[in-house]
Amino acid sequence: MNRFTFFSATLVLAVALLSLNITPQEWLSLVLKRLSTKELAADLIVKNAVIFTSDASMPVADSMAIQNGRILRVGNYSSLQDLVGGGTKELNVEGKVLVPGFIDSHVHLIYGGLQMGRVELRGVNQKEEFARRVKEAVGNVKQGSWVLGGGWNNDMWGGELPMASWLDDFTADNPVWLTRMDGHMGLANSLALKLTGINNSSNDPNGGTIAKSTHGEPTGLLIDAAMKLVLPWIPEVSVDERREAFLRASNLALTRGVTTVVDFGRYFPGASVKHSWEDLSDVYQWADSSGKMIIRVCLFFPMETWSQLLELIKKTGRALSDWIYLGGVKAFADGSLGSNSAFFFEPYADEPHNYGLQVTDPESLFNMTTASDKFGLQVAIHAIGDRANGMVLDMYRSVALTNGMRDRRFRIEHAQHLAPGMAARFGEQGVVASVQPDHLLDDADSAAKKLGVDRAHQGSYLFHSLLASNARLALGSDWPVANINPVRSIKTAIKRIPPGWKNAWMSSECLSLNDALIAHTISAAYACFLDNELGSISPGKLADFVILSTSTLDDLAEGSVTVEATYVAGRQAYP
């Protein structure tokens, strides 16, 4: 209370004492109560909304009050009137749906931003168009410069894998590296193979494959850990380029209603573990200190660097600010279905001798997980094939028994293909299933070819089974593998109808609208220990929310809804 306020209160008290028959103690109580109310005055009242709160204690509301970037109160408009002060602004949502800011539980944010400025091969469905786009890019760069890009999916043009020979006629002076959409396979042209020393006598590295023709010639395709033979030769991305990529990616996220991402960094099999740490200092901390953070990030780091993360958390805690959270560590158990490197109990139907790849040595993975967990770090492990998921679940159970019971929230990233009974283990063991619904749109046609119809249609993307086992489900995109777009992700999780299909892929695994929204908000926050700060429209939490273009929640299931506005900390961030 400043001197002026105190003087004004005293004057009011004196006048009242002279004019009314009331004790000084009663009036002092009233004055202090009035002052307290003024201090609680909201900066913003949001009214006339259809609020889906993601908070079980009050599932729906029509208004909320915000002060200093946090939610003061949620309810109906009349219940907020005592929070109105002289500086309070009002936002009339005009009956539109309002939801908590979406949390994308799995992205590669800076990598995605970089990809936005490279050769875009997503959606290409003809090999001729594939080559044309690369040729166009070559014409725009200097001789000798690397041509980079990605997003290709060979299943879209019938399954034939691309080869260096597709590009060599017009890339003789430029090395080329193009990653598959899943990030577990890449194509190098012949010049890139020559520069990196990959030839007929090159052996497969542990956890990776150099694809070769029947004559033993490298085709240009490198799978999982084999990508490390090329990646060190590609010039490092400059600090300025990474900062620009981050800003591009953040702005894209806001247009899609995403206010928080769980970022697994520029970390793929074969990539340097240094990238995540360089991006923390060069990009995220730079953006935070210069006021350029516009979305929140929860960062996961390569598990090989767990001790470095532990030392940082000891110094700073998990929250570097309201914008940057230190999540935990990540490792890979296997590759991907599209690259035939996901690890299965049974071989691939189209490659009878191939069971997939264990990208990380199992003993090393166990030792790193045990050490990380022992010191309280959250662990997330990529597992796509049923054997990889089973291996990680077994390992998590062993680590929990070794290190003792506590709230650890182990995560499995993707959890795409599960053997019978495996979904129930997620709930039994308290393991978070971090899944990406839009991946099923890309996998639907190829899964039957790669796994056989029975395996593909019995154990793939078991969203409902996981929830029924009391597992926590956290939805994400894996951007840039799939588009960052929670509205579409929610529709996919509800409908499960791939392009060109009339019916759902395993309709019994469809989610309800409520479950899909929860999995993109409060459960996603829980999955990274941020549920006390984010994920629901609840008093005390950060005021991140999204206004949608509909007045009916059910429209979300149809996918025709768009994001009209995104608010972060109570301020409009988009448009």
C-alpha positions in Angstrom: 0.0 0.0 0.0 1.6 3.3 -1.1 1.4 6.6 0.8 -1.3 8.1 -1.4 -3.5 5.0 -1.1 -3.1 5.0 2.7 -3.9 8.7 2.9 -7.1 8.2 0.7 -8.2 5.3 2.8 -7.7 7.3 6.1 -9.6 10.2 4.7 -12.5 8.0 3.7 -12.4 6.4 7.2 -12.5 9.8 8.9 -15.4 11.1 6.9 -17.4 7.9 7.5 -16.8 8.0 11.2 -18.2 11.6 11.4 -21.2 10.9 9.2 -22.3 7.4 10.3 -22.6 5.6 13.6 -20.0 2.9 12.9 -16.9 1.8 14.7 -13.4 2.5 13.4 -12.7 -1.3 13.4 -15.7 -2.0 11.1 -14.7 0.7 8.6 -11.1 -0.3 8.6 -12.2 -3.8 7.7 -14.3 -2.5 4.8 -11.5 -0.2 3.5 -8.9 -3.1 3.6 -11.4 -5.4 1.9 -12.0 -2.8 -0.9 -8.2 -2.3 -1.3 -7.8 -6.1 -1.6 -10.5 -6.3 -4.2 -8.8 -3.6 -6.3 -5.5 -5.5 -6.1 -7.4 -8.5 -7.4 -8.9 -6.6 -10.4 -8.6 -8.6 -13.6 -6.6 -7.3 -16.6 -9.0 -9.1 -18.9 -12.4 -10.7 -18.7 -13.2 -13.2 -21.4 -16.9 -13.6 -21.8 -19.7 -15.2 -23.9 -17.6 -18.2 -24.8 -18.2 -22.0 -24.9 -15.2 -22.9 -22.8 -14.0 -26.5 -22.8 -11.8 -26.3 -19.7 -10.0 -29.7 -19.6 -10.6 -29.4 -15.9 -12.9 -32.2 -14.4 -13.9 -29.9 -11.5 -15.7 -27.5 -13.9 -15.8 -29.1 -17.5 -17.5 -26.1 -19.1 -17.9 -22.4 -18.5 -18.7 -19.2 -20.3 -16.3 -16.7 -18.9 -12.9 -16.3 -17.2 -10.8 -13.6 -15.5 -7.1 -13.1 -16.2 -4.5 -11.1 -14.3 -0.8 -10.9 -15.0 -0.9 -13.7 -17.5 -2.6 -16.2 -15.3 -6.2 -17.3 -14.8 -7.9 -15.7 -11.7 -11.3 -17.3 -11.9 -13.5 -19.4 -14.2 -17.3 -19.5 -14.2 -20.2 -17.5 -15.5 -20.0 -13.8 -16.3 -21.9 -12.6 -13.3 -19.6 -14.5 -10.9 -16.6 -12.4 -12.1 -18.1 -9.0 -11.5 -16.2 -8.4 -8.3 -13.0 -8.7 -10.3 -13.7 -5.8 -12.6 -11.6 -2.7 -12.0 -10.9 0.5 -13.7 -8.3 -1.0 -16.1 -10.2 -4.2 -16.8 -10.7 -5.0 -20.5 -13.3 -7.3 -21.8 -13.2 -9.8 -24.7 -16.5 -10.9 -26.1 -16.0 -14.3 -27.8 -19.5 -14.1 -29.3 -20.4 -17.7 -28.5 -17.3 -19.3 -30.0 -15.6 -22.4 -28.6 -12.6 -21.7 -26.4 -10.1 -24.4 -25.5 -6.8 -24.5 -23.5 -3.8 -23.8 -25.7 -2.9 -27.0 -27.5 0.2 -28.8 -26.4 2.0 -30.7 -29.2 3.7 -33.5 -27.3 6.3 -34.3 -29.9 8.0 -32.0 -32.4 11.4 -31.2 -33.8 10.9 -27.4 -33.7 14.0 -25.9 -35.2 14.5 -28.7 -37.6 11.0 -28.2 -38.8 11.6 -24.5 -39.2 14.8 -25.2 -41.2 12.8 -27.6 -43.4 10.4 -24.9 -44.3 13.2 -23.2 -46.2 14.5 -26.4 -48.0 13.3 -28.7 -50.8 9.8 -29.7 -49.8 8.9 -33.2 -50.9 5.9 -33.8 -48.7 2.9 -34.8 -50.7 4.9 -35.7 -53.9 3.2 -38.7 -55.5 5.3 -39.2 -58.6 9.0 -39.9 -59.0 9.2 -37.4 -61.9 7.9 -34.6 -59.6 10.4 -35.7 -56.9 13.3 -35.2 -59.4 11.8 -32.0 -60.8 11.7 -30.3 -57.4 15.3 -31.2 -56.7 16.4 -30.0 -60.1 14.7 -26.7 -59.5 16.5 -26.3 -56.2 19.8 -27.1 -57.7 19.3 -24.2 -60.2 19.0 -21.8 -57.3 22.2 -22.6 -55.4 25.9 -22.2 -56.1 28.0 -24.9 -57.6 29.4 -27.1 -54.9 26.7 -26.1 -52.3 24.7 -28.9 -50.6 21.1 -29.2 -51.6 19.0 -30.3 -48.6 15.4 -31.2 -48.2 13.0 -33.9 -47.2 9.5 -35.1 -46.4 9.3 -37.7 -49.2 7.2 -40.8 -48.8 7.9 -43.5 -51.4 4.5 -45.1 -50.6 2.8 -42.3 -52.3 4.2 -43.3 -55.7 3.8 -47.1 -55.3 6.6 -47.9 -52.8 9.6 -47.8 -55.1 12.5 -46.4 -53.1 14.4 -43.5 -54.7 18.0 -43.9 -55.8 20.9 -41.6 -56.4 20.5 -42.3 -60.2 17.3 -40.4 -60.1 19.3 -37.2 -59.4 22.8 -37.7 -60.8 22.2 -36.2 -64.3 21.5 -32.8 -62.9 23.4 -32.8 -59.6 26.9 -33.6 -60.7 28.3 -30.4 -59.1 26.1 -30.4 -56.0 26.0 -32.9 -53.2 22.4 -33.8 -52.2 20.8 -35.1 -49.0 17.0 -35.7 -48.8 15.5 -37.2 -45.7 12.4 -39.4 -45.8 9.3 -38.0 -44.0 10.0 -40.1 -40.9 13.6 -39.0 -40.5 14.9 -42.6 -40.4 16.1 -42.8 -43.9 17.8 -40.4 -46.3 18.9 -40.3 -50.0 22.3 -39.1 -51.0 23.3 -38.5 -54.6 26.4 -40.0 -56.1 28.5 -36.9 -55.4 27.5 -37.0 -51.7 28.4 -40.7 -51.5 31.8 -40.0 -53.1 32.5 -37.1 -50.8 31.7 -39.1 -47.7 33.6 -42.2 -48.9 30.7 -44.6 -49.1 31.3 -47.3 -51.7 31.0 -51.0 -52.4 33.2 -52.0 -49.6 31.5 -49.9 -46.9 30.0 -51.9 -44.1 26.8 -51.3 -42.2 27.4 -49.5 -38.9 25.7 -50.8 -35.8 22.0 -49.8 -35.8 22.0 -48.8 -39.5 22.0 -50.0 -43.1 23.7 -48.9 -46.3 21.2 -49.9 -49.0 23.0 -51.6 -51.9 21.9 -53.0 -55.3 22.2 -56.7 -56.2 25.6 -55.8 -57.6 26.8 -54.4 -54.3 26.6 -50.8 -55.3 25.3 -48.2 -52.8 21.9 -47.0 -54.0 22.2 -43.7 -52.1 19.8 -44.7 -49.3 21.1 -44.7 -45.8 18.9 -46.0 -43.0 19.0 -44.9 -39.3 22.5 -45.0 -37.8 24.0 -45.2 -41.3 23.0 -41.6 -41.8 25.9 -40.6 -39.6 28.2 -41.4 -42.5 26.8 -38.4 -44.4 25.5 -35.9 -41.7 29.0 -34.7 -40.5 29.9 -33.7 -44.0 26.9 -31.3 -44.3 27.9 -27.8 -43.3 26.7 -26.7 -39.9 23.6 -24.5 -39.9 24.5 -21.0 -38.8 23.2 -19.5 -35.6 21.2 -16.9 -37.5 19.6 -19.6 -39.7 18.6 -21.6 -36.6 17.1 -18.5 -35.0 15.1 -17.6 -38.1 14.0 -21.2 -38.3 12.8 -21.1 -34.7 10.8 -17.9 -35.3 9.2 -19.3 -38.4 8.3 -22.5 -36.6 6.9 -20.6 -33.6 4.7 -18.4 -35.7 3.4 -21.5 -37.6 2.6 -23.2 -34.2 0.5 -20.2 -33.1 -1.6 -20.2 -36.3 -2.5 -23.8 -35.4 -3.4 -23.0 -31.8 -0.3 -24.6 -30.4 1.0 -22.6 -27.4 3.4 -25.2 -26.0 5.6 -27.9 -27.7 7.6 -30.8 -26.4 10.7 -30.4 -28.5 13.0 -33.4 -29.1 15.4 -31.2 -31.0 17.5 -31.8 -34.1 18.2 -35.3 -32.8 17.8 -38.3 -35.1 19.8 -41.5 -35.4 23.2 -40.5 -36.7 22.9 -36.8 -35.7 25.2 -35.1 -33.3 24.1 -35.0 -29.7 25.6 -31.5 -29.5 22.8 -29.9 -31.6 20.3 -29.9 -28.8 22.7 -28.1 -26.5 23.8 -25.6 -29.1 20.1 -24.8 -29.8 19.5 -24.3 -26.1 22.1 -21.6 -25.8 22.2 -20.2 -29.3 18.4 -20.1 -29.9 16.2 -20.7 -26.9 18.1 -18.7 -24.3 18.8 -16.0 -26.8 15.1 -15.7 -27.6 14.1 -15.7 -24.0 16.6 -13.0 -23.0 15.6 -10.8 -26.0 11.9 -11.1 -25.6 11.3 -13.2 -28.7 9.7 -16.3 -27.1 6.1 -16.5 -28.3 5.4 -20.2 -27.5 6.5 -22.3 -24.6 8.9 -25.2 -25.1 9.7 -28.2 -23.0 13.0 -29.5 -24.1 14.3 -33.1 -24.2 18.0 -33.9 -24.7 19.9 -36.9 -26.1 20.1 -39.5 -23.4 23.9 -39.8 -23.9 24.1 -36.4 -22.4 22.0 -37.1 -19.2 24.7 -36.0 -16.8 25.0 -32.6 -18.5 21.3 -32.1 -18.1 21.4 -33.2 -14.5 24.1 -30.6 -13.7 22.0 -27.8 -15.4 18.9 -28.7 -13.5 20.8 -28.7 -10.3 21.8 -25.1 -11.0 18.6 -23.7 -12.5 15.7 -26.1 -11.7 13.4 -27.4 -14.4 12.0 -24.0 -15.3 14.5 -21.6 -16.9 11.5 -19.2 -17.2 7.8 -19.3 -18.0 8.8 -20.1 -21.6 11.5 -22.7 -21.3 11.3 -26.0 -19.3 13.9 -28.7 -19.1 11.9 -31.9 -19.8 14.3 -34.8 -19.7 16.2 -37.2 -22.0 15.4 -39.2 -25.1 16.8 -42.2 -26.8 15.9 -44.5 -29.7 15.0 -48.2 -29.4 14.3 -48.8 -33.1 13.7 -47.1 -36.5 10.5 -46.6 -38.4 7.9 -48.6 -40.3 8.3 -46.6 -43.5 12.0 -47.3 -43.5 11.5 -51.0 -42.6 13.6 -50.4 -39.5 11.0 -50.6 -36.8 11.8 -53.6 -34.6 9.2 -56.5 -34.7 8.8 -59.9 -33.2 7.9 -61.2 -36.7 9.7 -60.3 -40.0 8.4 -57.8 -42.5 6.0 -59.3 -45.0 7.8 -57.7 -47.8 11.3 -58.5 -46.4 11.0 -62.0 -44.9 14.5 -61.9 -43.4 14.2 -58.4 -41.9 12.9 -57.9 -38.3 14.0 -54.2 -38.1 16.8 -52.5 -36.3 17.8 -52.0 -32.6 19.1 -48.5 -33.1 20.7 -48.3 -29.6 22.6 -51.2 -28.0 20.1 -52.7 -25.4 22.7 -52.9 -22.6 23.8 -49.3 -23.2 20.1 -48.2 -23.4 19.4 -49.9 -20.1 22.4 -48.4 -18.3 21.7 -44.9 -19.5 18.0 -45.2 -18.6 18.8 -46.5 -15.1 21.3 -43.7 -14.5 19.0 -41.0 -15.8 16.0 -42.2 -13.8 18.1 -42.7 -10.6 18.8 -38.9 -10.6 15.2 -37.9 -11.2 15.3 -37.2 -15.0 12.2 -38.0 -17.0 13.0 -40.6 -19.7 11.3 -40.8 -23.2 12.2 -43.6 -25.6 11.2 -43.9 -29.3 9.6 -47.2 -30.0 7.5 -48.1 -33.0 7.7 -51.9 -33.6 6.0 -54.3 -31.2 9.3 -55.8 -30.2 10.8 -52.4 -29.5 7.8 -51.4 -27.4 7.9 -54.7 -25.4 11.7 -54.3 -24.9 11.2 -50.7 -23.5 8.3 -51.7 -21.3 10.4 -54.6 -19.8 13.3 -52.2 -19.3 11.1 -49.5 -17.6 9.7 -52.1 -15.2 13.2 -53.3 -14.3 14.5 -49.7 -13.8 11.5 -48.9 -11.6 12.2 -51.9 -9.5 15.9 -51.1 -9.3 15.5 -47.4 -8.4 12.3 -47.6 -6.3 8.8 -46.3 -6.7 8.1 -42.6 -7.4 6.2 -40.4 -9.8 8.5 -40.8 -12.9 6.1 -40.6 -15.9 8.2 -42.8 -18.2 7.3 -42.0 -21.9 7.2 -44.1 -25.0 7.3 -41.9 -28.1 5.0 -43.3 -30.9 4.0 -46.7 -29.4 2.6 -47.4 -32.9 2.5 -51.2 -33.1 1.8 -53.3 -30.0 1.6 -57.0 -29.5 -1.6 -58.5 -27.8 -1.8 -57.5 -24.2 0.9 -54.9 -24.5 -1.5 -51.9 -24.3 -2.6 -52.9 -20.9 1.0 -52.8 -19.6 1.1 -49.0 -20.3 -1.6 -48.5 -17.7 -0.2 -51.1 -15.3 3.2 -49.5 -15.3 2.1 -45.9 -15.5 3.9 -45.3 -18.8 2.8 -42.3 -20.9 1.9 -43.2 -24.6 3.0 -40.2 -26.6 1.3 -40.8 -30.0 0.8 -39.0 -33.3 -2.6 -39.7 -34.9 -1.8 -38.2 -38.3 0.9 -40.9 -38.8 -1.8 -43.4 -39.3 -3.0 -41.5 -42.4 0.5 -42.1 -43.9 0.8 -45.7 -42.7 -2.6 -47.1 -43.5 -2.0 -48.4 -47.0 1.7 -49.4 -46.5 1.2 -51.2 -43.1 -0.7 -54.1 -44.7 2.0 -54.6 -47.3 4.8 -54.4 -44.7 3.2 -56.3 -41.9 0.4 -58.3 -43.4 -3.3 -57.5 -43.0 -3.8 -59.3 -39.7 -0.8 -57.7 -37.9 -1.6 -54.3 -39.4 -5.2 -54.3 -38.3 -4.9 -55.8 -34.9 -2.0 -54.0 -33.3 -1.6 -50.6 -34.9 -2.3 -47.2 -33.2 -4.3 -48.6 -30.3 -5.4 -45.3 -28.9 -8.7 -46.5 -27.3 -7.0 -49.7 -25.9 -4.3 -47.6 -24.3 -6.9 -45.3 -22.6 -9.0 -48.3 -21.5 -5.9 -49.6 -19.7 -5.7 -46.3 -17.8 -2.6 -45.2 -19.7 -2.0 -41.5 -20.1 -2.3 -40.5 -23.8 -0.5 -37.4 -25.1 -1.2 -36.3 -28.7 1.4 -34.7 -30.9 2.5 -34.4 -34.5 6.2 -35.3 -34.8 6.5 -32.2 -37.0 8.0 -31.9 -39.6 7.2 -35.7 -40.1 3.5 -34.7 -40.1 2.0 -31.2 -40.1 1.7 -29.4 -36.8 -2.1 -29.2 -36.6 -4.0 -30.3 -33.5 -7.4 -29.7 -35.0 -6.6 -32.2 -37.8 -4.9 -34.5 -35.3 -8.1 -34.5 -33.1 -10.3 -35.3 -36.1 -7.9 -38.2 -37.1 -8.0 -39.6 -33.6 -11.8 -39.5 -33.7 -12.4 -40.7 -37.2 -9.3 -42.8 -38.2 -10.2 -42.6 -41.9 -7.1 -42.5 -44.1 -7.2 -40.7 -47.5 -9.2 -42.7 -50.0 -10.8 -44.9 -47.4 -14.5 -45.0 -46.7 -14.3 -46.6 -43.2 -12.1 -46.2 -40.2 -8.9 -48.1 -39.7 -10.0 -50.2 -36.7 -13.1 -48.3 -35.6 -12.9 -49.8 -32.1 -9.7 -47.7 -31.5 -11.4 -44.3 -32.3 -11.3 -41.8 -29.5 -14.2 -39.7 -28.3 -14.0 -35.9 -28.8 -13.6 -35.4 -25.1 -10.7 -37.9 -24.9 -8.9 -36.4 -27.9 -9.2 -32.9 -26.5 -7.9 -34.0 -23.1 -5.0 -35.8 -24.8 -4.0 -32.6 -26.6 -4.3 -30.4 -23.4 -4.2 -31.5 -19.7 -2.9 -35.1 -20.4 -0.2 -33.7 -22.7 0.8 -31.3 -19.8 0.8 -34.2 -17.3 3.1 -36.2 -19.7 5.9 -33.6 -19.2 5.2 -32.6 -15.6 3.6 -29.3 -16.5 0.1 -30.0 -15.4 0.3 -27.6 -12.5 1.1 -24.7 -14.9 -0.6 -25.6 -18.2 -3.2 -27.8 -20.0 -6.5 -26.5 -18.6 -8.5 -23.4 -18.0 -8.1 -23.4 -14.3 -7.5 -20.7 -11.6 -3.8 -20.1 -11.1 -2.6 -21.6 -14.4 -1.0 -19.6 -17.2 -3.6 -18.1 -19.4 -2.9 -19.8 -22.7 -6.1 -20.4 -24.8 -7.4 -20.7 -28.3 -10.6 -19.4 -29.9 -12.0 -21.6 -32.6 -14.3 -20.7 -35.6 -17.3 -22.7 -34.3 -19.9 -22.4 -31.6 -20.3 -26.2 -31.3 -17.6 -28.5 -30.0 -18.9 -31.4 -32.1 -17.7 -29.5 -35.2 -14.1 -30.4 -34.2 -14.8 -34.0 -35.1 -15.5 -33.0 -38.7 -12.2 -31.1 -39.1 -13.8 -28.0 -40.7 -12.9 -25.8 -37.7 -10.1 -23.3 -37.9 -8.2 -21.3 -35.3 -9.5 -17.8 -35.1 -7.1 -16.5 -32.4 -4.4 -17.8 -30.1 -3.6 -16.2 -26.7 -0.5 -16.8 -24.7 -0.3 -15.5 -21.1 -3.6 -13.6 -21.7 -2.3 -11.7 -24.7 -3.3 -12.2 -28.3 -0.3 -13.8 -30.1 -2.2 -14.7 -33.4 -3.4 -13.2 -35.6 
